Amino acid sequence: RLYSGAEIFVFPSLYEGFGLPPLEAMACGIPVVASNIPIFREILEKAALLTDSLTPEKIANAIHNVLSNKELYESLRSQGLCKTSLFSWEKAARETLALFNDTYRI
């Protein structure tokens, strides 16, 4: 409900293990503004607007750009939904099990 009721999801995290919150927001069709840190560049790619989270003005500009540019808003929304279709708990479980099997195979 929280994600679905939002217009935008802003995640200025400076460290993140994987990035589930932005992916959860994207799965609800919410455009994301996130930190330009390595994990988000890898996981979110162009499906989110990445910005320097150490500069409040840049965060504010990114939020303003998404909310005031309908084309950008819809593009991020669409790309986010496509991006999240690549992830699932079932896929994560399968890949984890395969890793365990490969690691402990004697």
TIBA-321940 format. One record per atom (N, C-alpha, C, CB): residue number from 1; residue in one letter; atom name; z negated, x negated, y negated. Coordinates in Angstrom, 3 decimals, decimal comma, always signed. Each point is the difference from the previous one (the first is absolute). Glycine has a CB too. Example, Ala and Ser with C-alpha at 12.3 -4.5 7.8 and 13.67 -1.06 7.14 Angstrom:
REM TIBA-321940
1/a/N/-7,800/-13,190/+5,690
1/a/CA/+0,000/+0,890/-1,190
1/a/C/+0,000/-0,900/-1,200
1/a/CB/-1,246/+1,892/+1,173
2/s/N/+1,966/-1,542/-2,223
2/s/CA/-0,060/-0,820/-1,190
2/s/C/-0,730/+0,770/-1,090
2/s/CB/+2,145/-1,184/+0,628
//
This chain:
REM TIBA-321940
1/r/N/+0,000/-0,816/+1,202
1/r/CA/+0,000/+0,816/-1,202
1/r/C/+0,000/-0,860/-1,267
1/r/CB/-1,205/+1,788/+1,269
2/l/N/+0,431/-2,854/-1,251
2/l/CA/-0,071/-0,831/-1,200
2/l/C/+1,347/-0,627/-0,324
2/l/CB/-2,397/-0,460/+0,497
3/y/N/+3,037/-0,095/+0,515
3/y/CA/+1,310/-0,603/-0,248
3/y/C/+1,008/+1,062/-0,413
3/y/CB/-0,510/-1,809/+1,662
4/s/N/+0,560/+2,903/-0,934
4/s/CA/+1,004/+1,034/-0,249
4/s/C/-0,129/+0,646/-1,371
4/s/CB/+0,037/+0,413/+2,425
5/g/N/-1,231/-0,427/-3,005
5/g/CA/-0,201/+0,588/-1,314
5/g/C/+0,267/-0,960/-1,146
5/g/CB/-1,653/+1,473/+1,039
6/a/N/+1,988/-2,712/-0,721
6/a/CA/+0,202/-1,019/-1,031
6/a/C/+1,454/-0,040/-0,469
6/a/CB/-1,871/-1,336/+0,997
7/e/N/+2,073/+0,876/-2,204
7/e/CA/+1,363/-0,237/-0,505
7/e/C/+0,447/-1,420/+0,313
7/e/CB/-0,377/+1,673/-1,835
8/i/N/-0,598/-2,574/+1,887
8/i/CA/+0,285/-1,416/+0,216
8/i/C/-1,241/-0,619/+0,648
8/i/CB/+1,616/-0,114/-2,003
9/f/N/-1,407/-0,934/+2,792
9/f/CA/-1,104/-0,731/+0,603
9/f/C/+0,044/-1,424/-0,533
9/f/CB/+0,033/+1,451/+2,097
10/v/N/-1,114/-1,888/-2,708
10/v/CA/-0,074/-1,338/-0,584
10/v/C/-1,007/-0,808/+0,804
10/v/CB/+0,608/+0,861/-2,322
11/f/N/-0,180/-1,994/+2,825
11/f/CA/-0,837/-0,821/+0,872
11/f/C/+0,055/-1,452/-0,466
11/f/CB/+0,399/+1,571/+1,947
12/p/N/-1,240/-1,931/-2,930
12/p/CA/+0,038/-1,351/-0,571
12/p/C/-0,841/-1,028/+0,763
12/p/CB/+0,374/+1,079/-2,186
13/s/N/-0,402/-0,965/+3,492
13/s/CA/-0,791/-0,892/+0,838
13/s/C/+0,524/-1,441/-0,109
13/s/CB/-0,498/+1,919/+1,580
14/l/N/-0,423/-2,857/-1,625
14/l/CA/+0,392/-1,412/-0,061
14/l/C/+0,032/-0,643/+1,384
14/l/CB/-0,988/-0,129/-2,288
15/y/N/+0,364/+0,784/+3,259
15/y/CA/+0,038/-0,475/+1,380
15/y/C/+0,049/+1,211/+0,915
15/y/CB/-1,282/-2,115/-0,585
16/e/N/+2,121/+2,047/+1,571
16/e/CA/+0,127/+1,120/+0,917
16/e/C/+0,405/-0,538/+1,357
16/e/CB/+0,622/+1,581/-1,873
17/g/N/-1,233/-1,062/+2,916
17/g/CA/+0,335/-0,448/+1,348
17/g/C/+1,352/+0,495/+0,465
17/g/CB/-2,403/-0,045/+0,499
18/f/N/+2,688/+1,323/-0,720
18/f/CA/+1,291/+0,556/+0,413
18/f/C/+0,579/+0,947/-1,038
18/f/CB/-0,723/-0,224/+2,359
19/g/N/-0,070/+1,071/-2,938
19/g/CA/+0,510/+0,899/-1,032
19/g/C/+0,138/+1,437/+0,440
19/g/CB/+1,172/-1,917/-0,909
20/l/N/-2,135/+2,424/+1,657
20/l/CA/+0,075/+1,388/+0,459
20/l/C/-0,038/+1,029/-1,131
20/l/CB/-1,089/-0,757/+2,078
21/p/N/+0,219/+0,615/-3,095
21/p/CA/-0,032/+1,044/-1,036
21/p/C/+1,345/+0,260/-0,682
21/p/CB/-2,348/-0,630/-0,361
22/p/N/+3,101/-0,396/-0,043
22/p/CA/+1,312/+0,298/-0,589
22/p/C/+0,956/+0,674/+0,987
22/p/CB/-0,326/-1,953/-1,505
23/l/N/+0,286/+1,552/+2,771
23/l/CA/+0,860/+0,625/+1,003
23/l/C/-0,390/+1,456/+0,224
23/l/CB/+0,319/-2,229/+1,096
24/e/N/-1,615/+2,513/-1,114
24/e/CA/-0,458/+1,382/+0,150
24/e/C/+0,504/+0,856/-1,158
24/e/CB/-2,045/-0,799/+1,235
25/a/N/+1,976/+0,259/-2,450
25/a/CA/+0,498/+0,738/-1,167
25/a/C/+1,501/+0,233/+0,121
25/a/CB/-1,820/-0,996/-1,427
26/m/N/+2,561/-0,031/+1,819
26/m/CA/+1,446/+0,127/+0,162
26/m/C/+0,344/+1,061/+1,033
26/m/CB/+0,269/-2,400/-0,630
27/a/N/-1,050/+2,466/+1,709
27/a/CA/+0,249/+0,985/+1,048
27/a/C/-0,166/+1,425/-0,521
27/a/CB/-0,772/-1,662/+1,702
28/c/N/+0,035/+1,815/-2,797
28/c/CA/-0,180/+1,312/-0,635
28/c/C/+1,022/+0,240/-1,109
28/c/CB/-2,435/-0,119/+0,543
29/g/N/+3,374/-0,812/-0,705
29/g/CA/+1,034/+0,157/-1,020
29/g/C/-0,457/-0,370/-1,396
29/g/CB/+0,944/+1,771/+1,391
30/i/N/-1,959/-2,610/-1,497
30/i/CA/-0,545/-0,409/-1,295
30/i/C/+0,522/-1,392/-0,349
30/i/CB/-2,080/+1,409/+0,368
31/p/N/+2,718/-1,581/-1,520
31/p/CA/+0,437/-1,331/-0,433
31/p/C/-1,206/-0,933/-0,182
31/p/CB/+2,013/+1,033/-1,138
32/v/N/-1,798/-2,302/+1,430
32/v/CA/-1,088/-0,984/-0,021
32/v/C/+0,279/-1,116/-0,998
32/v/CB/-0,489/+0,525/+2,394
33/v/N/-0,552/-0,861/-3,161
33/v/CA/-0,034/-1,213/-0,816
33/v/C/-1,075/-0,866/+0,641
33/v/CB/+0,772/+1,168/-2,193
34/a/N/-0,424/-2,385/+2,563
34/a/CA/-0,943/-0,875/+0,688
34/a/C/+0,106/-1,426/-0,531
34/a/CB/+0,144/+1,450/+2,046
35/s/N/-1,121/-2,245/-1,648
35/s/CA/-0,026/-1,414/-0,384
35/s/C/+1,181/-0,747/+0,597
35/s/CB/-2,494/+0,093/-0,153
36/n/N/+2,975/-1,038/-0,585
36/n/CA/+1,081/-0,865/+0,479
36/n/C/-0,615/-1,169/+0,776
36/n/CB/+1,496/+0,649/-1,969
37/i/N/-2,088/-0,311/+3,108
37/i/CA/-0,603/-1,022/+0,858
37/i/C/+0,836/-0,098/+1,276
37/i/CB/-2,342/+0,438/-0,947
38/p/N/+2,236/-1,566/+1,672
38/p/CA/+0,886/-0,225/+1,149
38/p/C/+0,046/+1,141/+1,016
38/p/CB/-0,466/-2,378/-0,318
39/i/N/-0,663/+2,949/+0,695
39/i/CA/+0,026/+1,048/+1,026
39/i/C/+0,778/+1,219/-0,475
39/i/CB/-2,204/-0,811/+0,858
40/f/N/+2,078/+1,159/-2,133
40/f/CA/+0,733/+1,161/-0,510
40/f/C/+1,487/-0,299/-0,161
40/f/CB/-2,072/+0,747/-1,175
41/r/N/+2,399/-1,980/+0,822
41/r/CA/+1,421/-0,360/-0,060
41/r/C/+0,623/+0,116/+1,387
41/r/CB/-0,439/-1,554/-1,946
42/e/N/-0,326/+1,203/+2,967
42/e/CA/+0,505/+0,054/+1,371
42/e/C/+0,030/+1,427/+0,553
42/e/CB/-0,881/-2,307/+0,347
43/i/N/-0,194/+3,036/-0,491
43/i/CA/-0,122/+1,335/+0,607
43/i/C/+0,697/+1,084/-0,827
43/i/CB/-2,171/-0,724/+1,000
44/l/N/+1,928/+0,742/-2,296
44/l/CA/+0,518/+1,081/-0,841
44/l/C/+1,417/-0,266/-0,490
44/l/CB/-2,327/+0,479/-0,696
45/e/N/+2,653/-1,745/+0,525
45/e/CA/+1,317/-0,413/-0,489
45/e/C/+0,387/+0,785/-1,258
45/e/CB/+0,679/-0,589/+2,357
46/k/N/+0,492/+1,192/-2,347
46/k/CA/+0,501/+0,705/-1,186
46/k/C/-0,403/+1,475/-0,017
46/k/CB/+1,919/-1,588/-0,051
47/a/N/-2,758/+1,993/+0,994
47/a/CA/-0,443/+1,398/+0,064
47/a/C/-1,159/+0,271/-0,955
47/a/CB/+0,747/+0,086/+2,382
48/a/N/-1,230/-1,122/-3,049
48/a/CA/-1,078/+0,143/-0,989
48/a/C/+0,366/-0,846/-1,215
48/a/CB/-1,765/+0,411/+1,811
49/l/N/+1,181/-0,064/-2,933
49/l/CA/+0,169/-0,820/-1,205
49/l/C/-1,155/-0,993/-0,005
49/l/CB/+1,180/+1,875/-1,326
50/l/N/-0,862/-3,153/+1,492
50/l/CA/-1,019/-1,046/+0,063
50/l/C/-0,168/-0,632/-1,370
50/l/CB/+0,539/-0,442/+2,420
51/t/N/-1,793/+0,175/-2,777
51/t/CA/-0,285/-0,538/-1,329
51/t/C/-1,166/-0,974/+0,045
51/t/CB/+0,866/+2,105/-1,028
52/d/N/-1,045/-2,829/-0,036
52/d/CA/-1,100/-0,954/-0,152
52/d/C/-1,288/+0,777/-0,280
52/d/CB/+1,584/-1,806/-0,868
53/s/N/-2,475/+1,830/+1,837
53/s/CA/-1,230/+0,777/-0,140
53/s/C/-1,072/-0,690/-0,842
53/s/CB/+0,516/+0,988/+2,198
54/l/N/-0,267/-2,200/-2,609
54/l/CA/-0,960/-0,689/-0,861
54/l/C/+0,255/+0,283/-1,477
54/l/CB/-0,203/-1,784/+1,730
55/t/N/+1,287/+2,498/-2,009
55/t/CA/+0,357/+0,309/-1,380
55/t/C/+0,008/+1,522/-0,186
55/t/CB/+1,382/-2,138/-0,181
56/p/N/-2,424/+2,681/-0,450
56/p/CA/-0,081/+1,456/-0,174
56/p/C/+1,234/+0,617/-0,651
56/p/CB/-2,438/-0,280/-0,173
57/e/N/+3,039/-0,428/-0,767
57/e/CA/+1,183/+0,528/-0,673
57/e/C/+1,163/+0,178/+0,976
57/e/CB/-0,751/-1,104/-2,122
58/k/N/+0,885/+0,178/+3,063
58/k/CA/+1,084/+0,101/+0,979
58/k/C/-0,236/+1,160/+0,963
58/k/CB/+0,374/-2,474/-0,180
59/i/N/-1,626/+2,691/+0,545
59/i/CA/-0,322/+1,152/+0,856
59/i/C/+0,325/+1,284/-0,755
59/i/CB/-1,831/-1,305/+1,191
60/a/N/+1,394/+1,380/-2,447
60/a/CA/+0,258/+1,195/-0,817
60/a/C/+1,501/+0,227/-0,173
60/a/CB/-2,179/-0,359/-1,210
61/n/N/+2,938/-0,700/+0,967
61/n/CA/+1,454/+0,130/-0,153
61/n/C/+0,661/+0,496/+1,284
61/n/CB/-0,050/-1,837/-1,694
62/a/N/-0,417/+1,325/+2,834
62/a/CA/+0,567/+0,429/+1,280
62/a/C/-0,279/+1,491/+0,230
62/a/CB/-0,302/-2,338/+0,935
63/i/N/-0,923/+2,767/-1,219
63/i/CA/-0,357/+1,415/+0,148
63/i/C/+0,874/+0,844/-0,922
63/i/CB/-2,383/-0,613/+0,608
64/h/N/+2,496/+0,185/-1,854
64/h/CA/+0,813/+0,738/-0,970
64/h/C/+1,458/+0,086/+0,453
64/h/CB/-1,541/-0,752/-1,836
65/n/N/+2,078/-0,362/+2,339
65/n/CA/+1,393/-0,025/+0,452
65/n/C/+0,242/+1,001/+1,127
65/n/CB/+0,138/-2,407/-0,664
66/v/N/-1,043/+2,442/+1,621
66/v/CA/+0,172/+0,919/+1,135
66/v/C/-0,106/+1,453/-0,451
66/v/CB/-0,940/-1,741/+1,541
67/l/N/-0,055/+2,024/-2,388
67/l/CA/-0,231/+1,387/-0,411
67/l/C/+1,016/+0,520/-1,021
67/l/CB/-2,396/-0,395/+0,449
68/s/N/+3,007/-0,499/-1,191
68/s/CA/+0,933/+0,441/-1,046
68/s/C/+1,474/-0,092/+0,412
68/s/CB/-1,691/-0,731/-1,657
69/n/N/+1,968/+0,081/+2,767
69/n/CA/+1,377/-0,178/+0,461
69/n/C/+0,187/+0,793/+1,301
69/n/CB/+0,146/-2,316/-1,086
70/k/N/+0,395/+3,507/+0,971
70/k/CA/+0,156/+0,893/+1,159
70/k/C/+0,815/-0,649/+1,116
70/k/CB/-0,148/+1,956/-1,543
71/e/N/+1,190/-2,706/+1,157
71/e/CA/+0,838/-0,673/+0,996
71/e/C/-0,808/-1,038/+0,785
71/e/CB/+2,015/+0,365/-1,467
72/l/N/-2,810/-1,177/+0,773
72/l/CA/-0,857/-0,988/+0,654
72/l/C/-1,035/+0,699/+0,870
72/l/CB/+0,341/-1,599/-1,914
73/y/N/-0,946/+2,653/+1,392
73/y/CA/-1,010/+0,762/+0,734
73/y/C/+0,575/+0,499/+1,336
73/y/CB/-1,079/+0,697/-2,191
74/e/N/+2,237/-0,062/+2,132
74/e/CA/+0,620/+0,552/+1,206
74/e/C/+0,464/-1,100/+0,955
74/e/CB/+0,718/+1,988/-1,333
75/s/N/-0,249/-3,102/+0,784
75/s/CA/+0,427/-1,120/+0,827
75/s/C/-1,183/-0,580/+0,777
75/s/CB/+1,838/-0,507/-1,645
76/l/N/-2,959/+0,286/+0,962
76/l/CA/-1,196/-0,531/+0,669
76/l/C/-0,517/+0,984/+1,036
76/l/CB/-0,587/-1,297/-2,063
77/r/N/+0,624/+2,570/+1,709
77/r/CA/-0,461/+1,042/+0,927
77/r/C/+0,847/-0,026/+1,277
77/r/CB/-0,777/+1,433/-1,947
78/s/N/+2,087/-1,452/+1,794
78/s/CA/+0,915/+0,002/+1,132
78/s/C/-0,115/-1,278/+0,835
78/s/CB/+1,542/+1,450/-1,324
79/q/N/-1,560/-2,592/+0,654
79/q/CA/-0,114/-1,279/+0,714
79/q/C/-1,336/-0,111/+0,722
79/q/CB/+1,501/-1,064/-1,694
80/g/N/-2,549/+1,608/+1,082
80/g/CA/-1,317/-0,021/+0,636
80/g/C/-0,018/+0,802/+1,287
80/g/CB/-1,034/-0,268/-2,237
81/l/N/+1,636/+1,444/+2,209
81/l/CA/+0,067/+0,816/+1,219
81/l/C/+0,801/-0,711/+1,086
81/l/CB/-0,174/+2,084/-1,390
82/c/N/+1,263/-2,731/+1,015
82/c/CA/+0,795/-0,765/+0,976
82/c/C/-0,798/-1,168/+0,563
82/c/CB/+2,094/+0,651/-1,209
83/k/N/-2,776/-1,362/+0,335
83/k/CA/-0,780/-1,169/+0,416
83/k/C/-1,086/+0,385/+0,999
83/k/CB/+0,456/-1,067/-2,218
84/t/N/-1,166/+2,167/+1,936
84/t/CA/-1,110/+0,371/+0,887
84/t/C/+0,486/+0,483/+1,357
84/t/CB/-1,335/+0,595/-2,004
85/s/N/+2,584/-0,204/+2,093
85/s/CA/+0,523/+0,428/+1,301
85/s/C/+0,083/-1,187/+0,972
85/s/CB/+1,310/+1,838/-1,142
86/l/N/-1,405/-3,045/+0,635
86/l/CA/+0,045/-1,196/+0,847
86/l/C/-1,334/-0,327/+0,647
86/l/CB/+1,793/-0,851/-1,454
87/f/N/-2,861/+1,529/+1,009
87/f/CA/-1,347/-0,290/+0,477
87/f/C/-0,582/+1,214/+0,720
87/f/CB/-0,329/-1,632/-1,890
88/s/N/-0,397/+1,371/+2,984
88/s/CA/-0,740/+1,068/+0,673
88/s/C/-1,140/-0,644/+0,787
88/s/CB/+2,078/+1,489/+0,157
89/w/N/-3,105/-0,683/+0,092
89/w/CA/-1,117/-0,510/+0,797
89/w/C/+0,454/-0,257/+1,434
89/w/CB/-1,640/+1,250/-1,455
90/e/N/+2,559/-0,441/+1,956
90/e/CA/+0,511/-0,193/+1,351
90/e/C/+0,719/-1,345/+0,115
90/e/CB/+0,230/+2,495/+0,268
91/k/N/+0,602/-2,807/-1,251
91/k/CA/+0,721/-1,279/-0,010
91/k/C/-0,988/-1,160/-0,098
91/k/CB/+1,997/+1,108/-1,078
92/a/N/-3,007/-0,975/+0,219
92/a/CA/-1,010/-1,062/-0,145
92/a/C/-0,740/-0,221/+1,315
92/a/CB/-0,265/+0,573/-2,435
93/a/N/-0,081/+0,510/+3,129
93/a/CA/-0,706/-0,115/+1,273
93/a/C/+0,880/-0,679/+1,054
93/a/CB/-1,326/+2,067/-0,562
94/r/N/+2,602/-1,652/+0,625
94/r/CA/+0,930/-0,615/+0,953
94/r/C/+0,150/-1,498/-0,244
94/r/CB/+1,217/+2,175/+0,158
95/e/N/-1,047/-2,562/-1,425
95/e/CA/+0,186/-1,414/-0,335
95/e/C/-1,268/-0,808/+0,246
95/e/CB/+1,699/+0,661/-1,702
96/t/N/-2,851/-0,059/+1,444
96/t/CA/-1,273/-0,686/+0,260
96/t/C/-0,180/-0,203/+1,499
96/t/CB/-1,014/+1,008/-2,082
97/l/N/+1,286/+0,021/+2,870
97/l/CA/-0,105/-0,111/+1,456
97/l/C/+0,951/-1,062/+0,533
97/l/CB/-0,659/+2,412/+0,133
98/a/N/+1,879/-2,457/-0,653
98/a/CA/+0,967/-1,019/+0,431
98/a/C/-0,509/-1,398/-0,335
98/a/CB/+1,884/+1,635/-0,330
99/l/N/-2,487/-1,780/-0,840
99/l/CA/-0,557/-1,299/-0,395
99/l/C/-1,118/-0,419/+0,945
99/l/CB/+0,595/+0,473/-2,390
100/f/N/-1,500/+0,472/+2,711
100/f/CA/-1,089/-0,303/+0,943
100/f/C/+0,578/-0,381/+1,363
100/f/CB/-1,540/+1,598/-1,220
101/n/N/+2,525/-0,847/+1,681
101/n/CA/+0,599/-0,299/+1,306
101/n/C/+0,641/-1,366/+0,015
101/n/CB/+0,390/+2,417/+0,354
102/d/N/+0,314/-2,778/-1,414
102/d/CA/+0,651/-1,314/-0,070
102/d/C/-1,028/-1,118/-0,091
102/d/CB/+1,979/+1,052/-1,111
103/t/N/-3,054/-0,808/+0,387
103/t/CA/-1,031/-1,023/-0,212
103/t/C/-0,787/-0,275/+1,263
103/t/CB/-0,160/+0,700/-2,371
104/y/N/-0,156/+0,346/+3,112
104/y/CA/-0,888/-0,161/+1,157
104/y/C/+0,737/-0,027/+1,323
104/y/CB/-1,746/+1,132/-1,298
105/r/N/+3,056/-1,242/+1,262
105/r/CA/+0,778/-0,107/+1,229
105/r/C/-0,200/-1,389/+0,580
105/r/CB/+1,709/+1,673/-0,838
106/i/N/-2,083/-1,731/+2,077
106/i/CA/-0,260/-1,301/+0,648
106/i/C/+0,972/-0,217/+1,146
106/i/CB/-2,432/+0,134/-0,629
//
